[in-house]
Amino acid sequence: MLTGSPQVEAVITGAGGVLQGMKPGTIVIDCSTAVPASTQRMAQAVEAVGGRFLDTPMTRTPKEAAEGRLNLLVGGDAALLEECRPLLSCFAENVTHAGPVGAGHSMKLLHNFVSLGFITLLSEAAACAAHHGVAPDVFIDVLGKGGGGGAALERVRPYLMSRDVSGLRFSVANACKDLGYYNTMATEAGSDTAVAAAVQATLDRANREAPQALMPELSDIMAKHRQR
């Protein structure tokens, strides 16, 4: 479980890396968030020396991690997943087979684009609401009863109400990395990236202005733009 593709590649194929001491039959399980094309290359390198490979990125928050209730999105051979399921179930509540190698990381990037995109949109709306005198409790209540309800709203609710970041301890810097990976994946596939590019640009700006910020704080960072 590493920060991203460069770190995974260094650990697997770099000097003194996993491949140099790996025994045939060894299973490599990559829980990182990574670019699928890199994941496929790493799987091929592992398999070339007799190993086996699963990409198993996770979703949910540190709270569920502490409770052993993460979601895992698995790419790789279905039979290998079943062999590893008892291990994965030690720290995951839901284990989903997404498809062949790389599909787990593809689904993770899709998930994070959608979830982080929702939070970015909500944060911009919350900043606008504050400028127009709409109280946070009214903002949350109306969205929750209509089309704005869901997991994203619940994760930013504590911060909008009382500046409590515990609902989503995920950094803006990590969000920038994940959106960058998503945009890379989508561009390589020839998919439209207009919305994703806008989300990434917003997060990149916020990260420059507040490098240590967590995602729930995004609304306050956006609110400061109007004050300048």
C-alpha positions in Angstrom: 0.0 0.0 0.0 1.9 3.0 -1.3 1.2 6.6 -2.4 1.1 6.0 -6.1 2.5 4.5 -9.3 6.1 5.8 -9.0 6.4 4.3 -5.5 4.8 1.0 -6.6 7.2 0.7 -9.6 10.2 1.5 -7.4 9.3 -1.1 -4.8 8.5 -3.8 -7.4 11.0 -3.3 -10.1 13.6 -0.9 -8.6 17.1 -1.7 -7.2 16.6 -4.1 -4.3 12.9 -4.4 -5.1 10.4 -7.2 -4.7 11.3 -8.9 -8.0 14.9 -9.4 -7.0 14.0 -11.7 -4.1 10.6 -13.0 -5.1 10.0 -16.8 -5.1 7.9 -18.4 -7.8 4.2 -18.6 -6.7 4.4 -15.4 -4.6 1.3 -13.3 -4.6 1.7 -9.5 -4.9 -1.4 -7.6 -3.7 -1.3 -3.9 -4.5 -3.6 -1.8 -2.4 -2.3 1.6 -3.7 -4.1 4.1 -5.9 -2.3 3.8 -9.2 -2.5 4.4 -13.0 -3.9 1.3 -14.6 -1.4 1.2 -17.4 1.4 1.1 -14.8 -0.4 -1.6 -12.8 -0.6 -3.8 -15.9 3.1 -3.4 -16.5 3.9 -4.3 -12.9 1.6 -7.4 -13.1 3.4 -8.5 -16.2 6.8 -8.1 -14.5 5.6 -10.1 -11.5 4.2 -12.8 -13.7 7.3 -13.0 -15.8 9.3 -14.3 -12.8 6.6 -16.8 -11.7 4.5 -14.5 -9.4 0.8 -13.7 -9.3 -0.7 -10.2 -8.9 -3.9 -8.5 -7.7 -4.7 -4.8 -7.7 -6.9 -4.2 -4.7 -7.4 -0.4 -4.1 -9.7 0.6 -1.3 -12.4 3.1 -0.7 -14.0 4.6 2.5 -12.3 6.6 5.2 -9.8 6.2 8.1 -12.8 5.5 10.4 -13.8 2.4 8.4 -10.1 1.4 8.1 -9.8 1.4 11.9 -13.0 -0.7 12.1 -11.8 -3.2 9.4 -14.7 -2.2 7.2 -13.0 -0.9 4.0 -14.3 -1.6 0.5 -11.8 -3.3 -1.9 -12.0 -3.1 -5.7 -10.1 -6.1 -7.1 -8.5 -6.5 -10.5 -7.1 -9.9 -11.4 -7.9 -13.6 -11.8 -11.2 -14.5 -10.1 -9.8 -17.7 -8.7 -6.8 -15.9 -7.2 -9.2 -13.5 -5.6 -11.1 -16.3 -3.9 -7.8 -17.8 -2.7 -6.9 -14.4 -1.1 -10.4 -13.5 0.1 -9.9 -14.7 3.7 -6.9 -12.4 4.0 -8.6 -9.4 2.4 -11.7 -9.9 4.5 -9.6 -9.3 7.6 -9.7 -5.6 6.9 -12.5 -5.2 4.3 -16.3 -5.4 4.6 -17.0 -5.5 0.9 -14.7 -7.1 -1.7 -15.8 -6.5 -5.3 -14.2 -8.2 -8.3 -13.9 -5.4 -10.9 -12.4 -7.4 -13.7 -8.9 -8.3 -15.0 -5.7 -6.8 -13.8 -5.9 -3.0 -13.7 -9.7 -3.0 -13.4 -9.5 -2.5 -9.7 -7.3 0.6 -10.1 -9.5 1.8 -13.0 -12.6 1.6 -10.8 -10.9 3.3 -7.9 -10.0 6.3 -10.1 -13.6 6.4 -11.4 -14.9 6.3 -7.8 -12.6 9.0 -6.6 -13.3 11.3 -9.6 -17.0 11.0 -8.8 -16.7 11.3 -5.0 -14.1 14.1 -5.0 -16.0 15.8 -7.8 -19.1 15.8 -5.7 -17.3 17.3 -2.7 -15.6 19.9 -4.8 -19.0 20.9 -6.3 -20.6 21.0 -2.8 -17.7 23.1 -1.4 -18.1 25.7 -4.2 -21.9 25.8 -3.6 -21.3 26.1 0.2 -19.0 29.1 -0.3 -21.5 30.8 -2.5 -24.3 30.1 0.0 -22.3 31.8 2.7 -21.8 34.8 0.6 -25.6 35.1 0.1 -26.5 34.6 3.7 -27.8 31.1 3.5 -27.1 29.4 6.9 -25.2 26.1 6.8 -28.0 24.1 8.5 -30.5 25.4 5.8 -28.1 24.6 3.0 -27.5 21.0 4.3 -31.2 20.4 5.1 -32.5 21.5 1.7 -29.8 19.5 -0.2 -30.3 16.5 1.9 -34.0 16.4 1.2 -33.5 16.9 -2.5 -31.0 16.1 -5.3 -27.9 17.1 -3.3 -28.2 14.3 -0.6 -25.8 11.5 -0.3 -22.4 10.4 1.1 -20.5 13.5 -0.1 -22.9 15.8 1.8 -22.7 13.7 4.9 -18.9 13.8 4.8 -18.7 17.6 4.6 -21.7 18.2 7.0 -19.6 18.2 10.2 -17.2 20.8 8.8 -20.0 23.1 7.4 -21.8 22.9 10.7 -18.9 23.1 13.2 -15.6 23.1 11.4 -15.1 19.5 12.3 -12.9 17.7 9.7 -13.5 14.2 11.1 -16.1 13.4 8.4 -13.4 13.1 5.7 -9.7 13.0 6.7 -8.5 13.1 3.1 -6.0 15.7 2.0 -6.5 18.1 -0.9 -3.0 17.1 -2.0 -4.0 13.4 -2.3 -7.2 14.5 -4.2 -4.9 16.4 -6.7 -2.9 13.2 -7.2 -6.0 11.0 -7.7 -7.6 13.5 -10.1 -4.3 13.6 -12.0 -4.3 9.9 -12.3 -7.9 9.9 -13.4 -7.3 12.5 -16.1 -4.3 10.4 -17.3 -6.4 7.3 -17.6 -9.3 9.1 -19.3 -7.0 10.9 -21.8 -5.3 7.6 -22.7 -8.7 6.1 -23.4 -9.8 9.1 -25.5 -12.6 9.9 -23.1 -14.0 13.4 -22.4 -12.2 15.1 -19.5 -13.8 18.6 -19.4 -15.4 18.1 -16.0 -12.5 16.2 -14.6 -10.0 18.9 -15.8 -12.1 21.6 -14.1 -12.2 19.6 -10.8 -8.4 19.1 -11.0 -7.7 22.7 -11.7 -9.9 23.7 -8.7 -8.1 21.3 -6.4 -4.7 22.2 -7.7 -5.4 25.9 -6.9 -6.6 25.0 -3.4 -3.5 22.9 -2.8 -1.2 25.8 -3.8 -3.1 28.1 -1.4 -3.4 25.6 1.5 -0.9 22.7 1.1 -1.9 21.0 4.4 -5.7 21.3 3.9 -8.2 18.5 4.1 -11.0 18.1 1.7 -13.8 19.4 4.1 -11.9 22.7 4.3 -12.3 23.3 0.6 -15.3 25.5 1.1 -13.4 28.0 3.2 -10.5 28.1 0.8 -13.0 28.9 -2.0 -14.8 31.5 0.1 -11.5 33.5 0.5 -11.3 34.0 -3.3 -14.2 36.4 -3.2 -12.6 38.4 -0.3 -9.5 39.2 -2.4 
